[in-house]
Amino acid sequence: MPLGLLKYGLRPRRSPERFLPPRPELKRAYDTVIIGGGGHGLAAAYYLAVDHGITDVAVLDKGYLGGGNTGRNTAIVRANYLTEDGVRFYAESLDLWRGLSGELDFNLQYTERGHLTLAHADSAIRTMRWRAEVNKHLGVDSELIFPDEIAKLAPGLDLSIDVRHPVLAALYHPPGATARHDAVVWAYAARAAAHGVELHSDTEVTGIQVESGRVTGVETSRGTISCNRVLQAVAGQSSLVAGMAGFRLPIHTVPLQACVSLPLKPWLDPIVVSGSLHVYIWQSARGEVVIGGATDPYGLYANRSSLEFAEGTLLPVLELFPFLANVKMLRQWAGMCDMTPDFSPVMGVTPVENLYIDAGWGTWGFKATPVCGKRMAELIATGRTPDLLQPFRLSRFAEFEQVGEKGAASVGH
Amino acid sequence: MKIMPCPLNGPRNIQEFTCGGEVVAPPDPDRADAAAWADYLFLHHNAAGIVREWWYHVPTSFWFIADRNTVTDEIVRTFLPRELFGADARPDHP
């Protein structure tokens, strides 16, 4: 045990250490305003400060930091996508994730546990093979495996062939990982603040000021700010914020629900996904079984939970892991997803000059947090769209050049 | 269970229905350019509040229109397309 820790433990009075600075007064002007204090917005603030020396930055959030989709996702990180554009982008994200706990000096509980996407039909095996080959071609570790190997990786998984959807094969992606999603927010926020970035929670943006096609400021619940540049990173509210600046997005907002069980003894290492059954499942470090499924069938701006989701998602889970039948569910929640027509994000410039957008993250935003923050910061600092972001530009829709990322979501939508 | 009041079938479980998206006027096929088509196909109002949408009852292949609140998850009113488009129900002038 380090001596410092021993001395700390024996000290009679321990003064609590403030992890994030208190919220400062809102200034009248900033160089850059970031709307949205989730993982993406805070990561962009961190990389603006660290990579580009831009520290006159305010991060605004209408609630608390990380209270939106960063705290509502199911914390899965992977890069086994189908299009080259998608695989390249998420592969860089995996590289950043691996060094992130060290870089931010904060334990993000990043755990590479492997990711299995089950194939229940010949057509699915063909798609898995396709994805595995695209992944390997681009240096991402993925392989098609069969029930003998699946049995070793996922004990308890029903591999019998006389069921509705027998497991025939799986796409195995060893770098598939999970991370503590709240810790990602806290770490980026603390490190950005240490470099001088201001964090303004409970500060709702009510308007965006645009003069002759160029952004000049934002109106907030705590007063008006003038600024040179604005980044909007508000998953689930993207259309509403873009509407304040006067343009529409190729986005439809739909809730996605998830749930966790009471804690069980550790039994499952990998993340197990079934696209045909529309479910995915993994076991957290606390032992809780984290379960997610398909998005809700129609658009809503409401984080309500529904019985339809619980029934429709838990029944297929029992087809995969019948022994979970007596396990009680602990809680159920929802987040709002920006769904795009090509299951790919929207990153880059907008019709309004100096207003940048980070949106369209549907059900796949958490895993992109580091790479998106880093590359959006590069765009904001240099004014040039990085090659990695080029395929995901907003104008791709008007140019009929969509990405078509069929490997985007773990489950079908 | 969420109930959708269908103008043809009465109150039914909403799982029997598919949402067909916002009611918007399609561009004039003789005059619209690519930009107008991209706008019509891809860009949404995606409003938080009361929206007007096409809905489809799958078992009876029946299209109708619903006014729905996307914040409170309430269905305000459902009605036949002819109320908006006249007897020929052509969605030219919503």
Interface residues (C-beta under 8 A of the other chain):
Chain A: S239 L240 R248 L249 P250 I251 H252 T253 P297 Y298 G299 L300 Y301 A302 R304 S306 L307 E308 P341 F397 A398 F400
Chain B: M1 K2 I14 Q15 T18 C19 G21 A34 A35 A38 D39 L41 F42 L43 H44 H45 N46 A47 A48 V51 T70 V71 T72 D73
